[in-house]
Amino acid sequence: MRRFGYAGPSPTSVRERLVVPFPEPGTRVWHRLGLPPVAAERAARWASWGGPLLVATCAGLLRLWHLGSPRAVVFDETYYAKDAWSLLRLGYEGTWPDRKVADAQILDRPQVVPLSDTGAFVAHPPTGKWVIALGEWLFGLTPFGWRFMTALLGTLSVLMLCRIGRRLFRSTFLGCLAGALMAVDGLHFVMSRTALLDLVVMFFVLGAFGCLLVDRDRARARLAAALPVGRDGWVRPNGRTGDRAGTGMRPWRPAAGVCLGLAASTKWNGLYFLAFFVVLTLAWDVGARRVAGAYRPCRAVLRKELGWSVLSLVPVAAVTYLTAWTGWFLSDNGYGRRWADGRGGTWAWIPAPLRGFWHYEHAVYQFNVGLGTPHRYESNPWSWLVLGRPVLFDYRSPKPGTDGCPSASDCSQAVLALGTPLLWWSACCALGYLLYRWALRRDWRAGAVLCGVGAGYLPWFLYQDRTVFSFYAVVFVPYLCLAVAMTVGALLGPAGASHRRRARGAVASGALVLLIAWNFVYFYPVYVGRTIPYADWHARMWLDSWI
């Protein structure tokens, strides 16, 4: 049974090496470089962590460099930076004066903050704002302070993606490639340097995806270890064992539930990932039982795995979500906190704080689904993958004489939330390849990546009348990068391919990766608000819809 088995000299070694939970680093490259076996193994082990750490360090330096620039309240930072400061001071979102007046006072006199303790109605749960508040607690109510934590999470997400890609593809190189691609994606880069909530959702969802991958590997290893081994040393599928064998404790499932609860308590679109990932884990469990030889794999999963697949995700996520509102529950002045006090009715037996909380959540739901205010930079989800309408976070004409600008009309400073074009357009082709791998080749890796893209992308088509923006797509950027990395692996070809085939694949893959990196460098000035001649800015607006 090659999908579960290992051809070894004895049943003992077979049981030790079945479905290795996290594959040992490959040493083939190091052997070709002339290293002896022991040194090659050590080098491979170092690369398995050294490579991801190196990629993440480069990503972190990019994101932290001049993080406080532009020194302004950029786009929706006007809401989240101030709400985060309010949470830090009050435990709930207080009331601010006129938005522009408050922004000016924060920048000019951060020590005098015009914050009232009257609860304010807010459209999103508090976890993401608590994350931003941690940076403000460390560095104050300054642009660097309110952007620090998103930059840190953006860096850590690159590290996580490297390790996730390594586990998913069983290749340190492809894992590091996926992380490097995300490190040079313009949308991820800009969102890492802006105090908005969507990158926080992306971070927690990616953490959940990684937890579920670890859980998948370990559960399959335990299931394989329960199967009988023949005299030839191969593991044999067995219907009785496949139906009845347990997979033991699965702590990575509740860990994923916590991550998904944190994502949903940052923005509600995290709930879609919870639904998609529950289905994904059930499909993985059914597939494992089928490979093990179970007579009725679906029934076996319902009997043995349903609790871990559903009960350890949904209730844990729900408890995590409620916990995120602790500051509101403990307050007296939070918006709607006392709404249910003294009210009777059918639901009077439910504690007043929970009824007030439900009333508040219902009002938030009505606001979010009914948000239809026209905005210059809104876009239809159909255009997101091809970067049809990026969002201009900040634009200003510098003062004459600044950075060599003879006049204000000759130069520009822009922060554009635009994905690296060649990466995203390559990802469109890669998604087509993954659809083929999943539908016709039953490749579970392709299915997992497509699930991540679908959970972050498809639900937005339900809200055609709502005001939506393309930067919401940052939540599925990691899976686009995994899709491109998997396609590059296919271009490189299998290990046993001819040298000519491998050389051609290496040239094509290398050219693609270098072009993506060059594309990021080319657009870098409009990602960070660097002062450039107006003609140079206009030359970077490749599509008329970008202006």
C-alpha positions, 0 to 999 in steps of 0.5 A: 500500500504505497500511499500508506506504506514504507518498504523496510526490512522489518515490521518494526522499522515500517511502523516507525517510518509510516507516514512521517508526520513532518518529512525529514529534510532532503539531502540530495542537493547537499550530496551533489555539493560533495558533502559527506552523509553526516554533514549533508544531513546536518545541512539539510536540517539547518536549511529546514529552519534556516531557509524560512528564518532567512526569508522571514528576516528579509520580509521583516526588514522590508516591512519595518523599514520606515514603518512610520512613513507616511506620517499620517492616518492612512485610509481606515486607520482613522477607525482602527488606530483610534478604536485600538487606543480606546480599547487600551484605555477603556476596554471598549470602543469609546467616542471620538470627536470629528474624525479629521479633527481627531486625526490632526490632534493625534498627529500633532499632540498625541499626549492630548487625546480627545476620547470620551468614555461614551460607548461607540457603535463599531462594525467589527469585533475587537480582537484585531483592534486589541492586536493593534493596541499592543503596538500602541501600548509599546510605542505610543499613539503614533503611526509606527505604534499602530502599525507595528503589530500588523508588520510583525504579524505580516513577517510571522505569516511569511515564516509560517507559510514557509513551514506550511509549504514545506509540510504541504509539498514535502519540499523545503525549497518549495516552502521557502519559495511560497514564503518568498513570493508572499514577502514580495507581494505588494498587497500583503506588503502594504497591508503589513504596513497599515493598521487595518484588520484584514491582515490580522484575519489572514494571520489567524486563518493561516495559523489554523490552516497550519494546525490542521495540516499538522493534525492531518499528518499525525492522525494518518500516521496513527491510523497507519500504525494500527494497520497490519504489516505483511511478511514483505514489510508492506502495510496492508489495508484492512477493513476492520481496522480502517473502520474501528481504529482510533486516531487518539488525542488530536490537540491541533484541532482545538488549536485550529479552533482557537485560531479560527475564533480569533479570526472571526472575532477580528472580522466576520469573514473569518466565519467562512473559513471555519465552515470551509475548513470543517468540510476540508477536515472531514474530507481528509478524514474520509480519505484516510479511512478509505486508504486504510481500507475501511468498508464504510469510510464515511460512517467510520468518520462519523463514529470516530472523527466527527467530534474532533472534526466539528466539535473541537472546531466550532464550539472552541471557535465560539468560546474564543469569539465570546472571550474576545468581548471580555472588555465589553462584558466587564464595562458599564458604558460599552455600546448597548451594554445596558440595553437589556437591563430591566427588559422582560419578554420571552427571552428574559430568562437569558442573562441581560449581558448576553441579550444586550450582546445579541442585540448589539451583534444583530445591529452590526449584522444589519449594518454590514449587510446593508452597507451600500454607500458608493465609494470611489475605490470599491470593486466587484469581486470578479475583478480582484484576481486580475487586480482590476481596481486597487485601493489608493490608501494615500496620495499627496503632492509633496511640497516644492523643493522636497526630494528634488521636486521643483513643484507640487504638480511634478511629483507624487507620493502614493500608497497603493494597495496593489498586489504584485501584478506578475504574481497575481496574474501567474496565480490565475494560471496556477489556480487553473492548474490546481483545479486540474490536479484536484479534479482529475488527479485527486491531488489533496494538496491542490484541494487544500490550497483551493479550499483556502482561496475559495473560503477567502474569495467566493463568499464575497460574491454573495454581497454584490450590492454591498460596498467591498474593496479589493484589499479584502483579498489579502486573506487568501494571498498565502494560498495564491503563493502556495498555488504558484509554488506548486506550479513551479514544482510541476515546471521543475519536474519530478526528481527522476526526470531527465537533466534536459527536462529539469534544466528547462524547468529550472530556467522557466521557473527561475525566470518567472520568480525573478520577474515577480521579484523585479515587478515588486521592486518596480512598484515599491515606490507606490507601495511605501509613498516614496516621492517620485516624479509624476511621470514615473507614478503614471507609468506604473498605472498599467491599467486605467482602472488603477488611477 
